């Protein structure tokens, strides 16, 4: 879910299965168009075929919490940083991602219907002041903006081209710092100030969960995000 390409051996070790079993499953996933492969030298790397596949997996992972037969493992304090802020493929997830989505919708900068987002004229001006040019994001097959159900918060954060631009801009400004071999995003002191002033989301690091906010702002129609294991991140950054 981090956007990183891994070998079949790495995936097998991570899943606790044999390399032969992993290869068999990967062959079926490749045939179904869910994963893409890239051969580099002696190694063959596997990655998710597209952001759409990542969002579908995130959704299934989130839903699995409601239908699991076995008791769910209680996630310990070491997961707190990932719950606070992490990457979901190429956009911001966790309490921070949900808070940003809430803030943009509350101020009518972004409207979402049936999972598809629209940036208003006021929103485009606001984002331009943050360093994100919405006009340059238009075009192509990938949606400009859509909601993605957050794995830990069970509420939507923003995906699509806008979600990617926000992550890229945030990293560029030094508000978010990527963590080696992990999806966790560290919020810097400058980021705490910047996110608080820009998105008014200081409650993200002062309260246990955005689920406890008095007036949650649900999006209509969601895509989905899922639990994550440590992996490398792409380079990029969100807006001010």
C-alpha positions in Angstrom: 0.0 0.0 0.0 3.0 2.3 0.2 3.5 2.2 -3.6 6.8 0.3 -3.2 7.7 -2.6 -5.6 8.8 -5.8 -3.9 10.1 -9.2 -5.0 8.1 -12.3 -4.7 10.5 -13.5 -2.1 10.0 -10.4 0.0 6.2 -10.8 -0.2 6.4 -14.5 0.7 8.5 -13.7 3.8 6.2 -11.0 4.8 3.1 -13.2 4.4 4.7 -16.2 6.0 4.2 -18.5 3.0 6.6 -20.3 0.7 8.0 -18.6 -2.4 6.2 -21.2 -4.5 2.8 -20.3 -2.9 3.5 -16.6 -3.3 4.5 -17.0 -7.0 1.3 -18.9 -7.7 -0.9 -16.2 -6.1 1.0 -13.4 -7.9 0.6 -15.1 -11.2 -3.2 -15.1 -10.7 -3.2 -11.4 -9.6 -1.1 -10.5 -12.6 -3.4 -12.3 -14.9 -6.3 -10.4 -13.3 -4.6 -7.0 -13.8 -4.3 -6.3 -10.1 -0.6 -6.2 -9.9 2.2 -5.2 -12.3 5.6 -6.7 -12.7 8.9 -5.2 -13.6 12.1 -7.1 -14.4 15.3 -5.4 -13.4 18.4 -7.5 -13.8 18.0 -10.9 -12.1 15.0 -9.6 -10.0 11.4 -9.3 -10.8 9.5 -6.7 -8.8 5.8 -6.6 -8.1 3.6 -3.6 -7.3 -0.1 -2.8 -7.3 -1.3 -2.1 -10.8 -2.8 1.3 -10.1 -4.1 3.6 -7.3 -7.6 2.2 -8.0 -6.4 -1.2 -7.0 -4.8 0.3 -3.8 -8.1 2.0 -2.9 -10.1 -1.3 -3.5 -7.7 -3.1 -1.2 -7.9 -0.4 1.4 -11.6 -0.8 1.4 -11.5 -4.6 1.8 -9.1 -4.3 4.6 -11.3 -1.8 6.4 -14.4 -4.0 5.9 -12.5 -7.1 7.2 -12.6 -5.6 10.6 -16.4 -6.0 10.6 -16.5 -9.6 9.3 -13.5 -11.2 10.9 -14.2 -14.5 12.7 -11.1 -14.4 14.9 -10.8 -11.7 17.5 -8.9 -8.7 16.2 -5.4 -8.1 17.6 -5.3 -5.1 19.8 -2.8 -2.7 18.2 -0.2 -1.5 20.7 1.3 1.9 21.2 3.9 1.3 18.5 1.1 1.8 16.0 0.1 5.2 17.3 2.4 7.1 14.9 0.8 5.2 11.9 -2.7 6.0 13.2 -1.7 9.7 13.4 -0.3 10.2 9.9 0.7 7.7 7.2 0.7 7.4 3.4 -2.1 5.4 1.7 -0.4 4.6 -1.6 0.4 8.2 -2.5 -1.9 10.4 -0.3 -2.2 11.3 3.4 -4.1 8.9 5.7 -4.7 8.5 9.4 -6.1 11.1 11.7 -4.3 13.9 9.8 -5.7 12.8 6.4 -9.2 12.6 7.7 -8.9 16.0 9.5 -7.7 17.7 6.2 -10.6 16.1 4.3 -13.0 17.4 7.0 -11.6 20.9 6.9 -11.8 21.2 3.1 -15.4 20.0 3.1 -16.4 22.1 6.1 -15.2 25.3 4.3 -16.9 24.2 1.0 -13.5 24.0 -0.7 -14.2 20.4 -1.7 -17.5 18.7 -2.3 -17.8 14.9 -2.5 -20.8 13.0 -3.9 -20.9 9.2 -4.4 -17.2 9.1 -3.6 -16.2 11.6 -6.4 -14.8 15.0 -5.3 -15.2 18.4 -6.8 -13.0 21.4 -6.0 -15.0 24.6 -5.8 -13.7 27.9 -7.2 -13.0 29.1 -3.6 -11.2 25.8 -3.0 -9.0 26.3 -6.1 -8.0 29.7 -4.8 -7.3 28.4 -1.3 -5.2 25.5 -2.7 -3.3 27.9 -5.0 -2.4 29.9 -2.0 -1.1 26.7 -0.5 1.0 25.9 -3.5 -1.3 23.4 -5.3 -2.4 24.4 -8.8 -5.7 22.6 -9.3 -5.8 23.4 -13.0 -2.6 21.6 -13.6 -4.1 18.4 -12.1 -7.0 18.2 -14.5 -7.1 15.8 -17.4 -6.1 12.1 -17.7 -8.0 9.1 -16.5 -7.2 9.4 -12.8 -9.9 11.3 -10.8 -8.9 14.8 -9.6 -10.3 14.0 -6.1 -12.2 11.2 -4.5 -12.8 9.9 -1.0 -11.0 6.9 0.4 -12.2 5.1 3.5 -9.5 5.4 6.2 -8.4 2.0 7.6 -7.9 3.2 11.2 -10.4 6.0 11.4 -13.2 4.3 9.4 -13.9 7.7 7.9 -12.8 9.2 4.5 -9.6 10.9 3.7 -8.8 12.4 0.2 -7.3 10.4 -2.6 -6.9 11.1 -6.3 -4.6 13.7 -7.9 -5.4 16.2 -5.2 -4.5 13.8 -2.5 -1.2 13.2 -4.1 -0.5 16.9 -4.5 -1.3 17.6 -0.9 1.1 14.9 0.3 3.8 16.1 -2.1 3.4 19.7 -1.1 3.4 18.8 2.7 6.7 17.0 2.3 8.1 19.8 0.2 7.3 22.3 2.9 8.9 20.1 5.5 5.5 19.7 7.3 5.7 15.9 6.9 8.8 13.7 7.0 8.7 10.2 5.5 9.9 7.3 7.6 12.4 4.8 6.1 10.7 1.5 5.2 7.4 2.6 6.7 4.2 4.2 5.7 4.4 6.4 8.8 4.6 10.2 8.2 6.1 12.2 11.0 4.6 15.7 11.6 7.4 18.2 12.1 7.1 21.2 14.5 6.7 23.3 11.4 4.0 20.9 10.2 2.1 21.2 13.5 2.0 25.0 13.0 1.3 24.8 9.3 -1.5 22.3 9.5 -3.1 24.1 12.4 -3.1 27.5 10.7 -4.1 26.2 7.3 -6.5 23.4 8.0 -7.4 24.1 11.7 -6.7 20.6 12.7 -4.6 20.9 15.8 -6.9 18.4 17.5 -5.2 15.7 15.5 -2.2 15.5 17.8 -4.0 16.7 20.9 -6.8 14.1 21.0 -6.8 10.2 20.7 -8.7 10.0 17.5 -10.6 12.1 15.0 -13.5 9.7 15.6 -14.0 11.5 18.9 -14.5 14.9 17.3 -18.0 16.3 18.3 -19.1 17.0 14.7 -17.5 14.5 12.3 -18.1 15.5 8.6 -18.7 12.3 6.7 -18.2 12.2 2.9 -21.0 10.8 0.8 -19.8 7.6 -0.9 -16.3 6.3 -0.1 -13.5 4.4 -1.7 -11.2 2.7 0.8 -7.9 2.4 2.6 -6.4 -0.6 4.4 -3.9 -1.7 7.1 -0.3 -1.4 6.2 2.9 -3.1 6.7 6.2 -1.2 6.7 7.4 -0.2 3.2 9.3 2.5 1.4 7.6 5.7 0.4 7.6 7.6 -2.9 8.9 11.1 -2.8 6.4 13.9 -2.9 4.7 16.8 -0.9 1.3 18.6 0.0 0.2 22.2 0.3 0.4 25.0 2.7 
